[in-house]
């Protein structure tokens, strides 16, 4: 799908779950694909952190620099973007160029 | 990720071969390791193991963090026999992400009207598999309930090493099939066949039987069917 989007001339970033601890909704290797306008396909969680990842992904499409995001209950922003299931995940976000 | 790497992964999966993308998460450096390539260093050895396990994962190799993105070809489900159960199984399996094909030489059964939008092959299995060969990433569900259609497909599925082979039929039908297999000198392969087909969930209708079959296929694919029955 990422490839199809590229063929359409869209800027594309891929977010990948690279590590999980405890109970996490999507396993390592799960992908969320995002374009420069924030359209997305796939998932990295049950929907709890997608919004944050999409914002990071659109920034990544502009800057071109990969980054790692972490989400979990120990996070100080837990109330905002925590995982209700109590797990922790790390997400790698990269632009396809 | 470079666009060429994504294209190369797609090329491999389209050719029904596995590959693994190796990412150094600290600096973003990446390369693709093919199923056919010999690992040349400790990172490639770890990546190859992930590929064989079919599991994307993180690894710490010589103090650096790598992520291995394993790309397997889409699992393919070949349904032999265009029956009522096949109609439900085709629809469910497409939703579950399988690349589905129906094989049945009886054109009255394998009709576009009965299977809208499904890849239909109105040929004998042995002819159908010449054009689209079976491989280890295939599951085969034998649902024709007619030995002249099911049996040739069964032998080809065994030869190709398909990860799942299931055959519809009562215990009596299964025993008759075993006798034919023994007559062909292939009795030792009998335990690779899931029969009666599907997890025992008390399914009654064709759609419920399809759920039982799909659940069994997923269970074999994801954990070797360890908890089956």
Interface residues (C-beta under 8 A of the other chain):
Chain A: X2 X3 X6 X14 X16 X18 X19 X27 X28 X29 X65 X66 X68 X92 X94 X95 X96 X97
Chain B: X1 X2 X3 X6 X7 X10 X23 X25 X28 X55 X56 X57 X58 X67 X69 X70
